[in-house]
Amino acid sequence: MFTFPLDPQALLRERTRQLTRLGIPAGIVARATAEIDDMWGAGTGGWVPVWARHAERAERQGKLLSASLCWGAARFPALATPERQLAQERQLDCYLRAARHFPVRFQRLVLDVPHGTGTTPVPVHLFRRRGGTASEPRAVLLVSGGVDTWKMDLHRLLVASALATGLLVAAVDMPGTGESALPLTPDSEFVLTGVVDLLRGHYGKPVGFFGLSFGGHWAAKLALLGRVDAAVDVGGPTGITDRGPGELMGMPHGMAGIIGNALGLGELPDDETFADLFGRFSLRRQGLLARTGGAPLLAANGSDDQYIPRADVTGLGGRAATTVWIVRGATHCAPEHFAPLVAAAWAWLAARLTPGRATRLAEEALLLALRPLLVAPASVLP
């Protein structure tokens, strides 16, 4: 783990919308923004101390979910300091204590996923509508965030997904992030496919995958490999576009350092090293774009993503089983229109995981609502 140059105020300006959408009250975000003047230090204006004060205040007030989200902000964007590692432990503690108040049934499991000659532990959080039996879902939806936004941060999305779809939602941290015991590698899909196989074996139902940001990379890969029954990739890097070393290291807001931490590096790599490491994740170079078969894939993103080239999404559109949605005027993962995008994506998934007249009609209705926001030729729309 290592720290890297990062302007906390620039980062906060970019992430304010995300932090409030994750559930941190806007007033707390505004106060934290006014108080923070140091990204990595432990002084009064340091990133972790400021967010820790807000987390502890929320905890004293009995607002455990808010405290958990503030601790999640404290450990952001990578576990590069001991203070951030402690913040993640506090986040988990508050989250589990808040769970009895969740509006859904919640369960935490630690699955032993095959790895080498043994296994690796993978904590999984399960969410399902109240009522019925958790052992008999219609289908399972595995969800993963990206390199800096992890499963506990995505609480609102996970609960909403379970309530809206009626599916059993299973959340994991992708390798190299959160509670993962392994670093991020180009073949890290074995961890996720291991989780998929265990869930499918236990429930005997179709399993879909919803990946945000770098999690979308794995959604696309698992669909191309046919290891899930359907997948949604929102803002995932796929490596379809060739990008030079300077362009990759120049990604804004410390993204090269964030990815470098996920890769398990000990220092910020130079341009050439980072380009080589990142290039190994290219699905095109891995020969996956030439594969036939696989599972249905929905690839979506904003038209003005500041991290991922548009062609990393549209380049998937030539595959018969892939649908592409580009949201007009939106940035990375389309936060400007996330609600209609994710609602349409839920319906798209349900129509494939649990096909029937009701899910088909829901898919048509929600796509109709989303379509005016899309920039795409008709050939990439269903």
N, C-alpha and C positions, 0 to 999 in steps of 0.2 A: 504494500500500500504506500501511496505517496501523495503529497499535496502538490498543487500546481497553480500557476497564475490564474486568478479569477476575481473579477470585480463584483463584490456582493451586491452593490446597488444596481448594476446592469443586469445581474442575474435576477434580482427581485422584480425589476421592471418587466422582464420577459415572463416570469413565472407567477406574477400576481394573480392572473386569471386562473391558472392551474391550481394554485394554493386555495383560492376561495371555492373553486368547483369541487375540490377534494373534500371540502367541508370545514375548513378553518374559517371562523368568522372574519368578515372583511375588516372589522375594527382591529382585531388582533394582527392581521397581516399589515395593516397600515401602521400600527404602533411598532411592530417589529422592524418594518422598513425604516422608520424614523430613528430607531435605536442602533441598528447594525452599521458598523464601520470597518469591520475586519472579518475576512472569510474564514481564516484558519486559527486565529489566536484565541486565548482563553481569558482575555480581559473583559471588562464590563460591556464593551460594544462588540464583542466577538459573536459570530454567528450562533455557535452552540449555546453560550451563556444566555443570549437574548431569548432564543426560542425555549430554552430550559426554564427560564423564569415564567414565561407564559404557560408552559406545560404544567409546571408545579402549581401555579395559581388555579388553573382549571381543575387540577386533581384535588386541591384543597376544597374547591367548591363542589366536588362530586361530579364534575363533568368529565367522566373518564374517557369517552370517545373523543371529545375535543382535546383532552390531554394527550391521548395517543397520537392524534394527528399532528399536534405541535411537537411531540417528541420525534415524529417522522420527519417534520421539517428540520428539526435540530440535527438529525443524522445525515441530512442531504448535503451534497449530491453523491457522496461515496463514503465508505467507512474508512477514511484515510487517517483518522486520528483516534486515540483512545477515547476521547470525549464523545465522538460520534458512535463508536461501538457501544459505549455505555448507554447512549441515547436510544439506540435500537433496542437494547434490553428493556429499558424503561417503557418504550413504545409497546412492546409485546405484553409486558405486565399490565399496563393500563388497558390494552385492547382486550385481553382475555377477561379482565374484571368487568369490562363494559359489555361483554357478550350476552349476558343474561337479559339485557334490555334491547337487544337487536329485534327488529320486527320480523325476523325469519328464524328458522331453526339453524343453529350453528354448531359445528363440530370441528375440532382440530385433530388431525391425524399426523403421524410421522411414518411415511412409507419407506420401506427398505427397497431401493431400486437397484437392480443389478449393475455392478460397475467393476470391470476387471474380473478378478477371481472372487470378489466379495460383493458388497453392496455399499450404497451411499444413502444417508438419511435425507429424505425430502419432506419437510413439513407442508401439509396441505390443509387449507381451510375450506370447509364445505358449508354451503348456504342453500337452503330450500324453503319454499313456502311452508308455513305452519299447516298442520293437518296432514293426513295421509301417513305413509311410512317411508322413511328416507331410504329404505332398501329397495324400493320399487319406483324409481324415477322413470319418466318416459324417455329421457336421454340425459347425457352428462355433457356439461360445457366446461372445458378446462380453460382458464384465463391466466394470462401472464402479462405483466407490465414490461417496461424496458430496463435500461441500464441504471436509471436513477429514480424511477417511480415504481414501488414494489407492492406486494399484495396487500399489506395493511393500509397503505396509502390509498388504494383503490376501493376502499370499503363501500363508498356510495355506489359505485358502478357495480360491484359484486352483488349488493343487496338488491339494487334495481333490476339487475339481470335475472336474479332468481324470482323476484316478484312478477316481472313482466312476462317471462317465458314459461314459468312453471317447471323449468329444468333444474336438475341438481347442478349447482355451480361449484366448481373446484378451483381454488386459486393457489398458484405456486409462484415462487420467485425463480426466474430463469437462472441458469448457472452463472456464477460470477457476481451475483447480487443477493441482497437480503440475507436470508438464512441458509443460502446454498453453501454446501461444504466444498464445492469444486469451483475452479475458475472457469471463465468463459473460454471456449475453444470452438473451432469451426465445426466439430462433430458433437457439440453439446446436445444435439437433438436426442441423443440416446437417453438422457435423463428424462426428457419430456415424453418420449415414446414409452419409456419404462413406466411412467405414471399413467399414461393412456392405457397401456396394456393391463396394468393392475386394476384400474377403474372399470375397464370393459370386462375383465374377467370376473370382477366381484358383482357388478350390476347386470351384466349380460345385455347391455343396451348400447345404442350408437353413442359415439363420443365425438364432440366437436371441439374446435380450438379457436379462441379469440385472443389475438395478440396485439398489444399496443406498442408502438415505437419499435424498439429492437425485438420485443416480443412478437411483432408482426413478421419479422424475419423467420422465426421458427414456425409461425402459422403457415407461411408460404411453403417452407421446406417440408413440413409434415404433410401438407396437402399434395405437393408434387411427389412425395414418396409413397402416398397412399396409406399413411399410418393413422389417419383420422378419417371420419366420415364426412366432414366438411370443415372449412376453416375460414376465418376472417382475419385479414392482415390490414391493420390500420397504421400507416406510416412506417412500415418496416423497410430497412435497407436490404436490398436483394443483390446488389452488385451487378445489376444489368448494365449500369452506366460505368464506364471507366473514369476514374477520378485520380488526378495527379497527387503526389505527396503534399505539395503546398496547399492544395484545395482541402485535403482531408485534415491536415493539422490546423488549417484556418477555420474549421467549423466553429461557430460562435459559442460563447459562454462555457468555455472549458470542456467541450464535449470530447476532445481527444484525451484529456486527462481522466474524464469519467470512464470512458471506454478502457483506457489503459489500466485503471484500477480493477475493472471487471475482468480484464485479461490476467490479473494477478502480477502485473509488472511491478518492479521496485522503483521505477523512476519514469518521468515523462520521456517517451522515445523520441528519437530524431525523425525527421520527415520520412526518410526512406524506410526505416524500420517499421514505422506505423503504417505506411502504405502497404508494405509487404504483409504485415499481420492482418490488417483489415481486408486486404484483397483475398485472403484465403477463405473468407466467408462468402465470396461471390457464388451465388447459385448458378450463374452462367458458367463460371470457370469449373464448377463441380460437375457440369454436364447435366444438371437437373432440368434445364429449360427444354432440352431435347427429348426428355422422357415422354412417353405416351402413358395414358391411363392416369392413375392418381385419383384424388378426391376433388369435389367442387371447391373452388377458392373464390372468395370475394376480396379484392384488393382495393383499398380506399386511402385517400389522403387529401390534404389541402393543395390547391394549385400553387401556392407560394411557400412551400415548405422551406425553412431556412437550413435544414440539415440534410434532407434526402432529395436527390434529383427526381423530377417528375417521372422520368423514364424508368426509374426503379419500380414504379407502379404500372404505368401504361405499357411498359415492355412485357408485362405478364399477359396482356390482353389478347395476344395471338394464340394462346392456349384455349382449346375448345371448352374446357371446364372452368374457365376463369371469367369472372365479371369484374369490371373496373369502374370505380366511381371516383371522379376528381371533383372536389368541392370548390366552387369558385371563390376566389379572394380569401381563402383560408390558409393558415400556416400549418406547422407540423402537427399531424393527427387531427387537424380541422377543429380546434377548440371553439372557434367562432360559431360553428353550427353543429356542435357535437351531439346535442340532444336528438335532432331529427336524423342525423347520420347513424347513431347507435340504435335508435328505434328501428330504422329500416334494416340495419344489420342483424338485429335480433330476429326480425321477421324472416329475413333471408335464411338465417341459420335454422329456424324452426321449420321452415318449409322443406328443408333437406334432411334434418335429423328426425322429424316427426311428420312426414308428408301426409297431406289430407286436404280436403276442401277448405277447412277453416284456416289453416296455416297458409295455403296458397292465396286466399282472399286477403289475409292480413298483409302478406308480402306485397301484393299488388297495390293495396291502399297506401301503405307507408312509403313505397317507392314513388307513388304518385305525388305524395307530399314532399319528398326529397328532390324529385327530378328538377324543379326549377332552380335548385342550388347547384346543379352539376354542370361542369364544363367537360363535355366529352362527345365525340361523334356517336351516332346511334349504334354503330357497330359494337361498341363496348358496353352497351346497356342491354339488359334482358328485355 
